[in-house]
Amino acid sequence: MGALDGKVAIVTGGASGIGLATATRLAAEGASLVLADLNEAAGKEVAAELGGRFVRADVGRSADWTQVVAEATEAFGGVDLAYLNAGVTTQQPDITAVTDEQVRRVFGANVDGVIFGVRAVVPAMEERGGGAIVATASLAGIIAFAPDPLYTSTKHAVVGLVRSLAPQLTAKHISINAVCPGIVDTPLVGPARERLKEAGFPMIPPEDIAAAVVQCMTGGAESGACLVCQPGRPPEAYEFGEVSGPRLAGR
C-alpha cells in the first residue's frame, strides 16, 4: 500500500525530466495517472509503462484542460492530485532581443498553464472532498536570475499565485504548494548542462524534486508554502519577509 493508493493524479510535462520522475514516484505510491504533454510519442510510452492515460495537451490553452480533466474523470472517476509542472525557458538574457513569440510561449506554458490548470482541477477536487495541487516554480521564483529574466518573471508569478490562492483553497480542503528547485539535471537546462558538469557544479536529481512534490501532497508542508530544493539539502519552506505597514499621519 502506497501513501497515495486510490488517488488520481494529473501530471503536466510528464513525458520527461521532473514530470517523468514525479509521475514514476506517484505511480509507485499507488496513484492512478493522467499525463499531459505535447510530446505524444514519449507521453504515450510513459503512460503505458506506468499504467496511466495520456492526453496530448498544450497547458497554455484553456480548452485543452477540459480534455485533461475529462480523461481523469472518465478513466479513474475524478481528480485528487495535480502536479502543474510543464514549463519552458527562453535562455535569452537580453530584453531587447526577446521576440513576441518567446514572450507568448514562456508565459503561456509557465503562467497560463498553472492558472488554467488550477481553475480546471479545483471543481473536480471539490467533488472528491478535497485534494492537493503542486506547481513547479524555481529558485528563480524567489531570487533574481539575470540569465533569463522572462523565465524568472514567470516563476515569480507562480510563487505569488500559490501563496495568494492558499487561503481560499484551504476552505475547500485543497492544499496548494510550489517547489522551487535550483538547477535540476533535466533537458530544460539545455546546452549549459555539459558546462555545468565539467565545472563540477552540483545539479539536483529530478527524483529529489519528485520526493518534495509527494511531501507536499501527503501533508508534509503547510498549504501556500514554497519549498526550496537544493543539492544535498532537504526541501525547506522559504521564509518570506514581512513588509512594513503604512505610517499614520503625525506619527
Beta strands, then each sheet from edge to edge (+ up, - down):
strand 1: 8-12
strand 2: 32-37
strand 3: 53-56
strand 4: 81-84
strand 5: 131-136
strand 6: 174-181
strand 7: 226-229
strand 8: 236-237
sheet 1: 3+ 2+ 1+ 4+ 5+ 6+ 7+ 8-
end
